């Protein structure tokens, strides 16, 4: 999943990328619960023997994830499968679900009595993840494998930006992957065709936008294709003759195999798939749409709130933020929000003058925040960080910015990618909040600290509960105000607009997917309650339509973290330490909201006399 101000880290390359496809039409949660309940009871063994068995299972599970998600393995520096790509076939989907059920039964059979708190937490988190995957299987998500933001067509153009090319083998491995891409397109196309037969298709207008992206990649010259990125610069250690061979083979693979696969896929989209796609934007149009959306909301927020409850929270949060925004507008001499918002749209000083100026504005906010970090956190990550422009092939339909975490070994820095498409239409007053959310102390701090954990199973270092990851990032926008930033009233308004944006998400996401709103209703609600630029509004509503439920996580997670901080401040009074609180939240990696709440409550209890 792309991690961005508007979206979290890229789905195609994340930890559970393999499980994006492990969603065969199998029994839902009830069957998973039955599996665990009926698992053979563990033989009487000592605590140490059970601990050993649990750690062995964690190891085997992680190895299975890496082996069957070779793209993800590559991004974290594990090159054992660097010449392989994922198997997208229905057969592989079946096998993947079977492996998950096997892990689930083995895990349930290990009695947690006597294990440490961290071991019990790790066991619980993996049980929850596997059980949720079995439930997801009932919704056959693999039948709709692409959106206008993500899918087989951009998986490898994005992957190549995250790889290191230092040896001849690195280049040869990439060429091997290029040779495998056409088969992957065929597999995904077959799954989409099954989705058409089952009446499980995405909205037609989103697929028309996807077609534009596919065609742009299909018609690129081989040497200009993002897939040829490794040829831009060779290490000096690779001999000239080898460089020439690599260049010839890579360009030939792109021209003769990969680009024709893109052309064929584009033709399938245009001729067969798009005409069969649904007209209604909301997921509620699917046969099991209401049930599916409730599952997506629960998976995203890690709560049991209904769509109706989330919708109401959104309405309440929008109202609260607008009251604060009005106070700023009146302080600046405007009688109401409408007149102030109108001025923002016409004030040239609040628009970027160029792509370079936009990048410089982001960097200008991050430098003083970095200097402030030691007063807010006891534990800071070692991972490097940089701000870079977003690739052109992504920018047109992408959010204002997104973050990609670096490699655990530090060889690839964490990157804040800035969308410079239509740069002069971008609102500068929004930049400060985005910089904190996407960069520091938002995604970069949280994800880097998670990756650098040393005392948890590997899978927990890369766990991504969206409510935690995005809730934390949204919390840090608020933290910037607490730390004395947002000195410019326009920027402070931008902070509130960023916050109301997340409240708006709760309203429009639930609106389109559970109340059958039209796309225009979503756009109108944005205009009524924000001054967000038109480019962003258009891409945002499409994102919520194409990615149901994901946008709910931000506000839900932020409100929970703020609630827990207030609880700790009230309970501890003068003994409350903001650095210790932040370390408590971050130092165990991403957690479901209920698990985080228990962790903070235990910390509060430990701090009392």
Order of alpha helices (4+ residues) and beta strands (2+ residues): beta-alpha-alpha-alpha-alpha-alpha-alpha-alpha-alpha-alpha-alpha-alpha-alpha-alpha-alpha-beta-alpha-beta-beta-alpha-alpha-alpha-alpha-alpha-alpha-alpha-alpha-alpha-alpha
